[in-house]
C-alpha cells in the first residue's frame, strides 16, 4: 500500500503541473484570440519553462515518460473517427490526397528555408 501512496505522491503533482500548463495555454489562446490550439500553447509554455529552468525535468519526467510509452492509445479515437466517416472520406479522397501532397511539399519547403536561414546565421 505504501508503494502506491509513494507513487501517487510522485505522480499527482506531475499530472497537476502538466494540466496547469495546458490550462495556461488554453487561457492564453482564449484571451489573446490566437488561432493555435491551447494545448500547443501550453506545451510551448512548458518547453520554455523547462529551457529557462523554471521547471526541472524531474518534476514532469515520470508522467511524461508514461504518456509517451502509451501514446498509441491516443490514436484510437482518431482511428475510430476515420472508420465512422469512411464514406465521407471515400467521396472526397481526391481532395484529401491533393491537400496532403500540397501541404507536405509546403512543409518541406518551409523547413528547408528555415534550416538555410538558421545555418547562415550560425556561420
Secondary structure in CASP SS format (residue, H / E / C, confidence):
PFRMAT SS
TARGET T0000
AUTHOR 0000-0000-0000
METHOD secondary structure of the structure
MODEL  1
X C 1.00
X H 1.00
X H 1.00
X H 1.00
X H 1.00
X H 1.00
X H 1.00
X H 1.00
X H 1.00
X H 1.00
X H 1.00
X H 1.00
X H 1.00
X H 1.00
X H 1.00
X H 1.00
X H 1.00
X H 1.00
X H 1.00
X H 1.00
X H 1.00
X H 1.00
X H 1.00
X H 1.00
X H 1.00
X H 1.00
X H 1.00
X H 1.00
X H 1.00
X H 1.00
X H 1.00
X H 1.00
X C 1.00
X C 1.00
X C 1.00
X C 1.00
X C 1.00
X H 1.00
X H 1.00
X H 1.00
X H 1.00
X H 1.00
X H 1.00
X H 1.00
X H 1.00
X H 1.00
X H 1.00
X H 1.00
X H 1.00
X H 1.00
X H 1.00
X C 1.00
X C 1.00
X C 1.00
X C 1.00
X C 1.00
X H 1.00
X H 1.00
X H 1.00
X C 1.00
X H 1.00
X H 1.00
X H 1.00
X H 1.00
X H 1.00
X H 1.00
X H 1.00
X H 1.00
X H 1.00
X C 1.00
X H 1.00
X H 1.00
X H 1.00
X H 1.00
X H 1.00
X H 1.00
X H 1.00
X H 1.00
X H 1.00
X H 1.00
X H 1.00
X H 1.00
X H 1.00
X H 1.00
X C 1.00
X H 1.00
X H 1.00
X H 1.00
X H 1.00
X H 1.00
X H 1.00
X C 1.00
X H 1.00
X H 1.00
X H 1.00
X H 1.00
X H 1.00
X H 1.00
X H 1.00
X H 1.00
X H 1.00
X H 1.00
X H 1.00
X H 1.00
X H 1.00
X H 1.00
X H 1.00
X H 1.00
X H 1.00
X H 1.00
X H 1.00
X H 1.00
X H 1.00
X H 1.00
X H 1.00
X H 1.00
X H 1.00
X H 1.00
X H 1.00
X H 1.00
X H 1.00
X H 1.00
X C 1.00
END
